[in-house]
């Protein structure tokens, strides 16, 4: 019994020493998000690329939307301030193709009010 107690003591001490030893010496990792931009020597200003999201105008959306929905006879689409609203009936297998086609027109938002038929 004394041997089991001593063995358990050394085992617990070894685990404790391993845990404490593995935590030593680690320096905190630092990350930086600052970006340094050096100005050109001739003092010209370099314009950064435009990363804005392109939203199509209502007139162009209406004309492209008529072409995009021509293969879906039960679907009616309207445009108001860049927002496309879809109404009508569609089958489940055609819904994903319609949504990809409509989203490719770059509207501000798509309101899907379609009724899905089996």
N, CA, C and O atoms as CSV, one atom per row, in Angstrom:
chain,resi,resn,atom,element,x,y,z
A,1,UNK,N,N,0.813,-1.173,0.000
A,1,UNK,CA,C,0.000,0.000,0.000
A,1,UNK,C,C,0.868,1.253,0.000
A,1,UNK,O,O,0.535,2.251,-0.640
A,2,UNK,N,N,1.962,1.193,0.710
A,2,UNK,CA,C,2.864,2.325,0.752
A,2,UNK,C,C,3.476,2.575,-0.626
A,2,UNK,O,O,3.720,3.725,-0.991
A,3,UNK,N,N,3.727,1.512,-1.393
A,3,UNK,CA,C,4.288,1.649,-2.733
A,3,UNK,C,C,3.291,2.343,-3.667
A,3,UNK,O,O,3.683,3.185,-4.474
A,4,UNK,N,N,2.020,1.997,-3.563
A,4,UNK,CA,C,0.988,2.625,-4.396
A,4,UNK,C,C,0.862,4.109,-4.078
A,4,UNK,O,O,0.685,4.926,-4.982
A,5,UNK,N,N,0.952,4.461,-2.788
A,5,UNK,CA,C,0.870,5.850,-2.386
A,5,UNK,C,C,2.048,6.644,-2.941
A,5,UNK,O,O,1.863,7.755,-3.437
A,6,UNK,N,N,3.233,6.100,-2.865
A,6,UNK,CA,C,4.432,6.776,-3.362
A,6,UNK,C,C,4.379,6.883,-4.882
A,6,UNK,O,O,4.730,7.927,-5.433
A,7,UNK,N,N,3.949,5.829,-5.569
A,7,UNK,CA,C,3.843,5.850,-7.028
A,7,UNK,C,C,2.816,6.895,-7.471
A,7,UNK,O,O,3.047,7.624,-8.436
A,8,UNK,N,N,1.693,6.964,-6.774
A,8,UNK,CA,C,0.680,7.959,-7.091
A,8,UNK,C,C,1.177,9.372,-6.850
A,8,UNK,O,O,0.860,10.284,-7.613
A,9,UNK,N,N,1.956,9.556,-5.787
A,9,UNK,CA,C,2.527,10.854,-5.481
A,9,UNK,C,C,3.475,11.300,-6.596
A,9,UNK,O,O,3.400,12.441,-7.052
A,10,UNK,N,N,4.361,10.412,-7.035
A,10,UNK,CA,C,5.302,10.754,-8.110
A,10,UNK,C,C,4.582,11.000,-9.429
A,10,UNK,O,O,4.976,11.879,-10.195
A,11,UNK,N,N,3.536,10.236,-9.699
A,11,UNK,CA,C,2.759,10.436,-10.912
A,11,UNK,C,C,2.080,11.811,-10.900
A,11,UNK,O,O,2.127,12.534,-11.895
A,12,UNK,N,N,1.461,12.165,-9.796
A,12,UNK,CA,C,0.801,13.469,-9.693
A,12,UNK,C,C,1.825,14.598,-9.788
A,12,UNK,O,O,1.572,15.610,-10.442
A,13,UNK,N,N,2.979,14.432,-9.141
A,13,UNK,CA,C,4.026,15.443,-9.203
A,13,UNK,C,C,4.556,15.583,-10.632
A,13,UNK,O,O,4.820,16.695,-11.089
A,14,UNK,N,N,4.711,14.465,-11.335
A,14,UNK,CA,C,5.201,14.500,-12.718
A,14,UNK,C,C,4.231,15.213,-13.642
A,14,UNK,O,O,4.649,15.995,-14.496
A,15,UNK,N,N,2.947,14.955,-13.484
A,15,UNK,CA,C,1.943,15.620,-14.317
A,15,UNK,C,C,1.924,17.117,-14.019
A,15,UNK,O,O,1.849,17.934,-14.936
A,16,UNK,N,N,1.991,17.474,-12.742
A,16,UNK,CA,C,2.006,18.878,-12.347
A,16,UNK,C,C,3.247,19.582,-12.903
A,16,UNK,O,O,3.150,20.705,-13.399
A,17,UNK,N,N,4.378,18.947,-12.824
A,17,UNK,CA,C,5.620,19.542,-13.327
A,17,UNK,C,C,5.566,19.703,-14.844
A,17,UNK,O,O,6.070,20.691,-15.379
A,18,UNK,N,N,4.964,18.751,-15.534
A,18,UNK,CA,C,4.842,18.836,-16.989
A,18,UNK,C,C,3.961,20.022,-17.380
A,18,UNK,O,O,4.287,20.771,-18.301
A,19,UNK,N,N,2.846,20.183,-16.675
A,19,UNK,CA,C,1.928,21.280,-16.995
A,19,UNK,C,C,2.591,22.624,-16.724
A,19,UNK,O,O,2.513,23.531,-17.552
A,20,UNK,N,N,3.230,22.757,-15.595
A,20,UNK,CA,C,3.898,24.016,-15.252
A,20,UNK,C,C,5.061,24.276,-16.201
A,20,UNK,O,O,5.264,25.411,-16.631
A,21,UNK,N,N,5.813,23.258,-16.528
A,21,UNK,CA,C,6.968,23.415,-17.416
A,21,UNK,C,C,6.582,23.767,-18.831
A,21,UNK,O,O,7.329,24.466,-19.516
A,22,UNK,N,N,5.437,23.304,-19.288
A,22,UNK,CA,C,5.030,23.592,-20.658
A,22,UNK,C,C,4.502,25.012,-20.815
A,22,UNK,O,O,4.386,25.502,-21.938
A,23,UNK,N,N,4.182,25.676,-19.720
A,23,UNK,CA,C,3.673,27.045,-19.780
A,23,UNK,C,C,4.777,28.086,-19.713
A,23,UNK,O,O,4.528,29.264,-19.969
A,24,UNK,N,N,5.979,27.677,-19.376
A,24,UNK,CA,C,7.079,28.631,-19.225
A,24,UNK,C,C,7.627,29.068,-20.567
A,24,UNK,O,O,7.567,28.328,-21.549
A,25,UNK,N,N,8.156,30.263,-20.598
A,25,UNK,CA,C,8.946,30.721,-21.718
A,25,UNK,C,C,8.180,31.117,-22.962
A,25,UNK,O,O,8.800,31.441,-23.975
A,26,UNK,N,N,6.897,31.105,-22.928
A,26,UNK,CA,C,6.141,31.499,-24.109
A,26,UNK,C,C,5.934,33.002,-24.084
A,26,UNK,O,O,5.419,33.559,-23.114
A,27,UNK,N,N,6.335,33.633,-25.144
A,27,UNK,CA,C,6.122,35.064,-25.234
A,27,UNK,C,C,4.774,35.316,-25.902
A,27,UNK,O,O,4.352,34.534,-26.754
A,28,UNK,N,N,4.103,36.386,-25.531
A,28,UNK,CA,C,2.805,36.663,-26.157
A,28,UNK,C,C,2.985,36.990,-27.629
A,28,UNK,O,O,3.923,37.684,-28.023
A,29,UNK,N,N,2.072,36.480,-28.424
A,29,UNK,CA,C,2.131,36.749,-29.859
A,29,UNK,C,C,1.490,38.091,-30.136
A,29,UNK,O,O,0.423,38.407,-29.608
A,30,UNK,N,N,2.141,38.863,-30.956
A,30,UNK,CA,C,1.590,40.163,-31.317
A,30,UNK,C,C,1.254,40.165,-32.791
A,30,UNK,O,O,1.980,39.616,-33.619
A,31,UNK,N,N,0.152,40.787,-33.093
A,31,UNK,CA,C,-0.233,40.950,-34.483
A,31,UNK,C,C,-0.441,42.429,-34.735
A,31,UNK,O,O,-0.830,43.181,-33.841
A,32,UNK,N,N,-0.182,42.825,-35.943
A,32,UNK,CA,C,-0.366,44.232,-36.287
A,32,UNK,C,C,-1.255,44.332,-37.504
A,32,UNK,O,O,-1.159,43.529,-38.433
A,33,UNK,N,N,-2.110,45.312,-37.489
A,33,UNK,CA,C,-2.998,45.519,-38.630
A,33,UNK,C,C,-2.700,46.838,-39.314
A,33,UNK,O,O,-3.403,47.225,-40.247
A,34,UNK,N,N,-1.669,47.531,-38.863
A,34,UNK,CA,C,-1.319,48.808,-39.473
A,34,UNK,C,C,-0.622,48.574,-40.805
A,34,UNK,O,O,0.189,47.658,-40.940
A,35,UNK,N,N,-0.941,49.400,-41.776
A,35,UNK,CA,C,-0.327,49.325,-43.089
A,35,UNK,C,C,0.411,50.624,-43.336
A,35,UNK,O,O,-0.140,51.712,-43.172
A,36,UNK,N,N,1.659,50.494,-43.732
A,36,UNK,CA,C,2.466,51.665,-44.004
A,36,UNK,C,C,2.451,51.916,-45.499
A,36,UNK,O,O,2.740,51.020,-46.291
A,37,UNK,N,N,2.115,53.133,-45.879
A,37,UNK,CA,C,2.097,53.514,-47.284
A,37,UNK,C,C,3.144,54.598,-47.468
A,37,UNK,O,O,3.072,55.661,-46.850
A,38,UNK,N,N,4.106,54.321,-48.316
A,38,UNK,CA,C,5.153,55.302,-48.591
A,38,UNK,C,C,4.755,56.132,-49.794
A,38,UNK,O,O,4.329,55.596,-50.818
A,39,UNK,N,N,4.894,57.441,-49.666
A,39,UNK,CA,C,4.568,58.342,-50.767
A,39,UNK,C,C,5.689,58.307,-51.798
A,39,UNK,O,O,6.857,58.186,-51.431
A,40,UNK,N,N,5.354,58.410,-53.084
A,40,UNK,CA,C,6.380,58.458,-54.108
A,40,UNK,C,C,7.253,59.701,-53.945
A,40,UNK,O,O,6.839,60.694,-53.347
A,41,UNK,N,N,8.468,59.626,-54.490
A,41,UNK,CA,C,9.431,60.710,-54.339
A,41,UNK,C,C,8.976,61.991,-55.046
A,41,UNK,O,O,9.361,63.086,-54.636
A,42,UNK,N,N,8.165,61.870,-56.099
A,42,UNK,CA,C,7.764,63.063,-56.842
A,42,UNK,C,C,6.485,63.695,-56.291
A,42,UNK,O,O,5.892,64.548,-56.951
A,43,UNK,N,N,6.051,63.294,-55.100
A,43,UNK,CA,C,4.883,63.843,-54.404
A,43,UNK,C,C,3.577,63.695,-55.183
A,43,UNK,O,O,2.669,64.506,-55.005
A,44,UNK,N,N,3.460,62.693,-56.032
A,44,UNK,CA,C,2.199,62.435,-56.722
A,44,UNK,C,C,1.304,61.606,-55.811
A,44,UNK,O,O,1.791,60.871,-54.953
A,45,UNK,N,N,0.036,61.726,-55.995
A,45,UNK,CA,C,-0.922,60.984,-55.191
A,45,UNK,C,C,-1.344,59.751,-55.969
A,45,UNK,O,O,-1.746,59.833,-57.130
A,46,UNK,N,N,-1.247,58.618,-55.313
A,46,UNK,CA,C,-1.626,57.359,-55.948
A,46,UNK,C,C,-3.023,56.984,-55.459
A,46,UNK,O,O,-3.244,56.860,-54.255
A,47,UNK,N,N,-3.955,56.805,-56.376
A,47,UNK,CA,C,-5.329,56.482,-56.022
A,47,UNK,C,C,-5.440,54.986,-55.785
A,47,UNK,O,O,-4.960,54.179,-56.582
A,48,UNK,N,N,-6.077,54.627,-54.679
A,48,UNK,CA,C,-6.302,53.227,-54.345
A,48,UNK,C,C,-7.429,52.694,-55.228
A,48,UNK,O,O,-8.305,53.460,-55.632
A,49,UNK,N,N,-7.423,51.402,-55.534
A,49,UNK,CA,C,-8.481,50.844,-56.384
A,49,UNK,C,C,-9.845,50.955,-55.718
A,49,UNK,O,O,-9.967,50.872,-54.496
A,50,UNK,N,N,-10.856,51.142,-56.537
A,50,UNK,CA,C,-12.222,51.291,-56.059
A,50,UNK,C,C,-12.766,49.917,-55.659
A,50,UNK,O,O,-12.789,48.995,-56.475
A,51,UNK,N,N,-13.199,49.781,-54.421
A,51,UNK,CA,C,-13.702,48.501,-53.936
A,51,UNK,C,C,-15.181,48.574,-53.584
A,51,UNK,O,O,-15.665,47.760,-52.798
A,52,UNK,N,N,-15.896,49.518,-54.141
A,52,UNK,CA,C,-17.308,49.657,-53.828
A,52,UNK,C,C,-18.115,48.590,-54.560
A,52,UNK,O,O,-17.711,48.088,-55.609
A,53,UNK,N,N,-19.245,48.264,-53.989
A,53,UNK,CA,C,-20.141,47.281,-54.587
A,53,UNK,C,C,-20.963,47.969,-55.662
A,53,UNK,O,O,-21.498,49.056,-55.445
A,54,UNK,N,N,-21.061,47.334,-56.817
A,54,UNK,CA,C,-21.808,47.908,-57.936
A,54,UNK,C,C,-23.262,47.482,-57.831
A,54,UNK,O,O,-23.571,46.291,-57.791
A,55,UNK,N,N,-24.152,48.466,-57.787
A,55,UNK,CA,C,-25.590,48.203,-57.783
A,55,UNK,C,C,-26.164,48.810,-59.045
A,55,UNK,O,O,-25.986,49.997,-59.317
A,56,UNK,N,N,-26.848,47.992,-59.805
A,56,UNK,CA,C,-27.382,48.448,-61.080
A,56,UNK,C,C,-28.546,49.413,-60.881
A,56,UNK,O,O,-29.263,49.337,-59.883
A,57,UNK,N,N,-28.726,50.316,-61.833
A,57,UNK,CA,C,-29.832,51.275,-61.809
A,57,UNK,C,C,-31.134,50.567,-62.174
A,57,UNK,O,O,-31.126,49.510,-62.804
A,58,UNK,N,N,-32.258,51.171,-61.765
A,58,UNK,CA,C,-33.567,50.555,-61.984
A,58,UNK,C,C,-33.864,50.299,-63.462
A,58,UNK,O,O,-34.372,49.234,-63.813
A,59,UNK,N,N,-33.556,51.255,-64.323
A,59,UNK,CA,C,-33.864,51.081,-65.748
A,59,UNK,C,C,-33.110,49.898,-66.349
A,59,UNK,O,O,-33.684,49.094,-67.084
A,60,UNK,N,N,-31.835,49.799,-66.035
A,60,UNK,CA,C,-31.071,48.683,-66.588
A,60,UNK,C,C,-31.496,47.368,-65.934
A,60,UNK,O,O,-31.509,46.327,-66.590
A,61,UNK,N,N,-31.843,47.409,-64.644
A,61,UNK,CA,C,-32.326,46.196,-63.985
A,61,UNK,C,C,-33.620,45.699,-64.609
A,61,UNK,O,O,-33.797,44.497,-64.807
A,62,UNK,N,N,-34.530,46.626,-64.921
A,62,UNK,CA,C,-35.808,46.230,-65.517
A,62,UNK,C,C,-35.608,45.546,-66.861
A,62,UNK,O,O,-36.237,44.525,-67.141
A,63,UNK,N,N,-34.738,46.102,-67.688
A,63,UNK,CA,C,-34.535,45.494,-69.011
A,63,UNK,C,C,-33.819,44.149,-68.897
A,63,UNK,O,O,-34.166,43.204,-69.605
A,64,UNK,N,N,-32.828,44.054,-68.018
A,64,UNK,CA,C,-32.111,42.783,-67.855
A,64,UNK,C,C,-32.985,41.750,-67.157
A,64,UNK,O,O,-32.868,40.555,-67.430
A,65,UNK,N,N,-33.864,42.201,-66.254
A,65,UNK,CA,C,-34.735,41.297,-65.522
A,65,UNK,C,C,-35.777,40.653,-66.429
A,65,UNK,O,O,-36.128,39.486,-66.255
A,66,UNK,N,N,-36.265,41.416,-67.390
A,66,UNK,CA,C,-37.227,40.853,-68.344
A,66,UNK,C,C,-36.586,39.715,-69.123
A,66,UNK,O,O,-37.230,38.701,-69.392
A,67,UNK,N,N,-35.325,39.883,-69.483
A,67,UNK,CA,C,-34.613,38.831,-70.212
A,67,UNK,C,C,-34.294,37.647,-69.289
A,67,UNK,O,O,-34.341,36.493,-69.716
A,68,UNK,N,N,-33.975,37.936,-68.038
A,68,UNK,CA,C,-33.600,36.872,-67.104
A,68,UNK,C,C,-34.780,35.996,-66.706
A,68,UNK,O,O,-34.602,34.809,-66.430
A,69,UNK,N,N,-35.973,36.561,-66.672
A,69,UNK,CA,C,-37.141,35.794,-66.231
A,69,UNK,C,C,-37.986,35.235,-67.365
A,69,UNK,O,O,-39.041,34.650,-67.120
A,70,UNK,N,N,-37.536,35.409,-68.606
A,70,UNK,CA,C,-38.355,34.935,-69.728
A,70,UNK,C,C,-38.496,33.415,-69.756
A,70,UNK,O,O,-39.472,32.904,-70.305
A,71,UNK,N,N,-37.544,32.681,-69.178
A,71,UNK,CA,C,-37.607,31.219,-69.157
A,71,UNK,C,C,-38.429,30.686,-67.985
A,71,UNK,O,O,-38.562,29.473,-67.821
A,72,UNK,N,N,-38.973,31.579,-67.179
A,72,UNK,CA,C,-39.752,31.192,-66.007
A,72,UNK,C,C,-41.136,31.830,-66.115
A,72,UNK,O,O,-41.365,32.905,-65.560
A,73,UNK,N,N,-42.068,31.174,-66.828
A,73,UNK,CA,C,-43.346,31.789,-67.166
A,73,UNK,C,C,-44.238,32.137,-65.974
A,73,UNK,O,O,-45.051,33.053,-66.095
A,74,UNK,N,N,-44.135,31.469,-64.853
A,74,UNK,CA,C,-45.003,31.753,-63.706
A,74,UNK,C,C,-44.457,32.819,-62.773
A,74,UNK,O,O,-45.053,33.106,-61.735
A,75,UNK,N,N,-43.319,33.408,-63.141
A,75,UNK,CA,C,-42.656,34.355,-62.244
A,75,UNK,C,C,-42.841,35.782,-62.742
A,75,UNK,O,O,-42.659,36.070,-63.924
A,76,UNK,N,N,-43.208,36.671,-61.820
A,76,UNK,CA,C,-43.313,38.093,-62.125
A,76,UNK,C,C,-42.278,38.814,-61.272
A,76,UNK,O,O,-42.160,38.543,-60.077
A,77,UNK,N,N,-41.526,39.734,-61.880
A,77,UNK,CA,C,-40.473,40.447,-61.168
A,77,UNK,C,C,-40.660,41.943,-61.330
A,77,UNK,O,O,-40.929,42.431,-62.428
A,78,UNK,N,N,-40.514,42.673,-60.220
A,78,UNK,CA,C,-40.586,44.129,-60.249
A,78,UNK,C,C,-39.333,44.710,-59.612
A,78,UNK,O,O,-38.669,44.052,-58.811
A,79,UNK,N,N,-39.013,45.960,-59.978
A,79,UNK,CA,C,-37.833,46.636,-59.454
A,79,UNK,C,C,-38.261,47.962,-58.841
A,79,UNK,O,O,-39.035,48.710,-59.439
A,80,UNK,N,N,-37.752,48.249,-57.640
A,80,UNK,CA,C,-38.004,49.535,-56.999
A,80,UNK,C,C,-36.771,49.915,-56.186
A,80,UNK,O,O,-36.447,49.255,-55.199
A,81,UNK,N,N,-36.091,50.966,-56.596
A,81,UNK,CA,C,-34.895,51.487,-55.941
A,81,UNK,C,C,-33.813,50.427,-55.757
A,81,UNK,O,O,-33.191,50.336,-54.699
A,82,UNK,N,N,-33.602,49.641,-56.785
A,82,UNK,CA,C,-32.552,48.621,-56.763
A,82,UNK,C,C,-32.950,47.319,-56.109
A,82,UNK,O,O,-32.146,46.387,-56.065
A,83,UNK,N,N,-34.174,47.222,-55.595
A,83,UNK,CA,C,-34.653,46.014,-54.929
A,83,UNK,C,C,-35.564,45.259,-55.891
A,83,UNK,O,O,-36.547,45.808,-56.391
A,84,UNK,N,N,-35.230,43.998,-56.145
A,84,UNK,CA,C,-36.037,43.146,-57.017
A,84,UNK,C,C,-36.982,42.329,-56.146
A,84,UNK,O,O,-36.561,41.707,-55.171
A,85,UNK,N,N,-38.266,42.338,-56.506
A,85,UNK,CA,C,-39.263,41.535,-55.803
A,85,UNK,C,C,-39.799,40.490,-56.768
A,85,UNK,O,O,-40.302,40.814,-57.844
A,86,UNK,N,N,-39.683,39.231,-56.365
A,86,UNK,CA,C,-40.146,38.111,-57.180
A,86,UNK,C,C,-41.454,37.584,-56.609
A,86,UNK,O,O,-41.543,37.304,-55.413
A,87,UNK,N,N,-42.476,37.447,-57.463
A,87,UNK,CA,C,-43.758,36.882,-57.059
A,87,UNK,C,C,-44.183,35.865,-58.091
A,87,UNK,O,O,-43.675,35.856,-59.213
A,88,UNK,N,N,-45.123,35.002,-57.710
A,88,UNK,CA,C,-45.630,34.003,-58.639
A,88,UNK,C,C,-45.311,32.599,-58.174
A,88,UNK,O,O,-45.060,32.364,-56.992
A,89,UNK,N,N,-45.322,31.670,-59.115
A,89,UNK,CA,C,-45.106,30.249,-58.821
A,89,UNK,C,C,-43.887,29.733,-59.576
A,89,UNK,O,O,-43.612,30.151,-60.700
A,90,UNK,N,N,-43.164,28.821,-58.940
A,90,UNK,CA,C,-41.992,28.206,-59.560
A,90,UNK,C,C,-41.811,26.820,-58.959
A,90,UNK,O,O,-42.220,26.570,-57.825
A,91,UNK,N,N,-41.202,25.928,-59.713
A,91,UNK,CA,C,-40.887,24.603,-59.180
A,91,UNK,C,C,-39.545,24.662,-58.464
A,91,UNK,O,O,-38.694,25.494,-58.779
A,92,UNK,N,N,-39.368,23.776,-57.507
A,92,UNK,CA,C,-38.161,23.770,-56.678
A,92,UNK,C,C,-36.887,23.598,-57.502
A,92,UNK,O,O,-35.865,24.211,-57.193
A,93,UNK,N,N,-36.937,22.776,-58.542
A,93,UNK,CA,C,-35.735,22.531,-59.341
A,93,UNK,C,C,-35.308,23.749,-60.163
A,93,UNK,O,O,-34.140,23.853,-60.537
A,94,UNK,N,N,-36.223,24.664,-60.450
A,94,UNK,CA,C,-35.877,25.856,-61.224
A,94,UNK,C,C,-35.526,27.063,-60.340
A,94,UNK,O,O,-34.989,28.055,-60.832
A,95,UNK,N,N,-35.823,26.979,-59.058
A,95,UNK,CA,C,-35.622,28.110,-58.157
A,95,UNK,C,C,-34.152,28.529,-58.065
A,95,UNK,O,O,-33.854,29.721,-58.137
A,96,UNK,N,N,-33.239,27.585,-57.908
A,96,UNK,CA,C,-31.827,27.950,-57.752
A,96,UNK,C,C,-31.284,28.626,-59.005
A,96,UNK,O,O,-30.498,29.569,-58.909
A,97,UNK,N,N,-31.696,28.153,-60.181
A,97,UNK,CA,C,-31.238,28.781,-61.422
A,97,UNK,C,C,-31.767,30.214,-61.527
A,97,UNK,O,O,-31.031,31.119,-61.921
A,98,UNK,N,N,-33.031,30.421,-61.177
A,98,UNK,CA,C,-33.604,31.763,-61.201
A,98,UNK,C,C,-32.869,32.692,-60.242
A,98,UNK,O,O,-32.543,33.822,-60.606
A,99,UNK,N,N,-32.605,32.227,-59.017
A,99,UNK,CA,C,-31.944,33.068,-58.027
A,99,UNK,C,C,-30.519,33.422,-58.455
A,99,UNK,O,O,-30.077,34.550,-58.237
A,100,UNK,N,N,-29.805,32.493,-59.049
A,100,UNK,CA,C,-28.455,32.797,-59.539
A,100,UNK,C,C,-28.514,33.833,-60.653
A,100,UNK,O,O,-27.687,34.743,-60.703
A,101,UNK,N,N,-29.484,33.696,-61.541
A,101,UNK,CA,C,-29.629,34.631,-62.654
A,101,UNK,C,C,-29.979,36.025,-62.148
A,101,UNK,O,O,-29.414,37.014,-62.614
A,102,UNK,N,N,-30.899,36.110,-61.207
A,102,UNK,CA,C,-31.317,37.407,-60.669
A,102,UNK,C,C,-30.184,38.058,-59.872
A,102,UNK,O,O,-29.959,39.261,-60.004
A,103,UNK,N,N,-29.474,37.292,-59.056
A,103,UNK,CA,C,-28.364,37.855,-58.274
A,103,UNK,C,C,-27.201,38.302,-59.154
A,103,UNK,O,O,-26.433,39.178,-58.756
A,104,UNK,N,N,-27.061,37.728,-60.321
A,104,UNK,CA,C,-26.001,38.130,-61.248
A,104,UNK,C,C,-26.252,39.523,-61.827
A,104,UNK,O,O,-25.347,40.124,-62.406
A,105,UNK,N,N,-27.467,40.036,-61.676
A,105,UNK,CA,C,-27.792,41.377,-62.163
A,105,UNK,C,C,-27.330,42.462,-61.187
A,105,UNK,O,O,-27.419,43.647,-61.508
A,106,UNK,N,N,-26.848,42.090,-60.023
A,106,UNK,CA,C,-26.329,42.993,-58.991
A,106,UNK,C,C,-27.377,43.962,-58.445
A,106,UNK,O,O,-27.165,45.174,-58.453
A,107,UNK,N,N,-28.505,43.432,-57.971
A,107,UNK,CA,C,-29.477,44.318,-57.328
A,107,UNK,C,C,-29.024,44.641,-55.907
A,107,UNK,O,O,-28.115,44.005,-55.374
A,108,UNK,N,N,-29.658,45.622,-55.312
A,108,UNK,CA,C,-29.366,45.959,-53.915
A,108,UNK,C,C,-29.830,44.820,-53.013
A,108,UNK,O,O,-29.150,44.452,-52.056
A,109,UNK,N,N,-31.004,44.266,-53.335
A,109,UNK,CA,C,-31.600,43.204,-52.534
A,109,UNK,C,C,-32.586,42.439,-53.397
A,109,UNK,O,O,-33.111,42.987,-54.367
A,110,UNK,N,N,-32.849,41.175,-53.059
A,110,UNK,CA,C,-33.862,40.373,-53.745
A,110,UNK,C,C,-34.872,39.905,-52.708
A,110,UNK,O,O,-34.527,39.198,-51.761
A,111,UNK,N,N,-36.114,40.307,-52.896
A,111,UNK,CA,C,-37.208,39.818,-52.051
A,111,UNK,C,C,-37.861,38.650,-52.763
A,111,UNK,O,O,-38.475,38.822,-53.816
A,112,UNK,N,N,-37.732,37.466,-52.193
A,112,UNK,CA,C,-38.271,36.266,-52.805
A,112,UNK,C,C,-39.630,35.963,-52.185
A,112,UNK,O,O,-39.709,35.420,-51.083
A,113,UNK,N,N,-40.698,36.317,-52.898
A,113,UNK,CA,C,-42.064,36.046,-52.452
A,113,UNK,C,C,-42.704,34.967,-53.322
A,113,UNK,O,O,-43.922,34.947,-53.500
A,114,UNK,N,N,-41.885,34.081,-53.857
A,114,UNK,CA,C,-42.361,33.039,-54.762
A,114,UNK,C,C,-43.038,31.907,-53.989
A,114,UNK,O,O,-42.673,31.607,-52.852
A,115,UNK,N,N,-44.012,31.297,-54.618
A,115,UNK,CA,C,-44.635,30.080,-54.095
A,115,UNK,C,C,-43.994,28.910,-54.810
A,115,UNK,O,O,-43.966,28.861,-56.040
A,116,UNK,N,N,-43.473,27.956,-54.029
A,116,UNK,CA,C,-42.754,26.832,-54.628
A,116,UNK,C,C,-43.708,25.666,-54.800
A,116,UNK,O,O,-44.331,25.205,-53.843
A,117,UNK,N,N,-43.813,25.192,-56.042
A,117,UNK,CA,C,-44.631,24.018,-56.377
A,117,UNK,C,C,-43.729,22.814,-56.472
A,117,UNK,O,O,-42.533,22.937,-56.736
A,118,UNK,N,N,-44.302,21.652,-56.256
A,118,UNK,CA,C,-43.498,20.416,-56.346
A,118,UNK,C,C,-43.285,19.985,-57.754
A,118,UNK,O,O,-42.633,18.969,-57.997
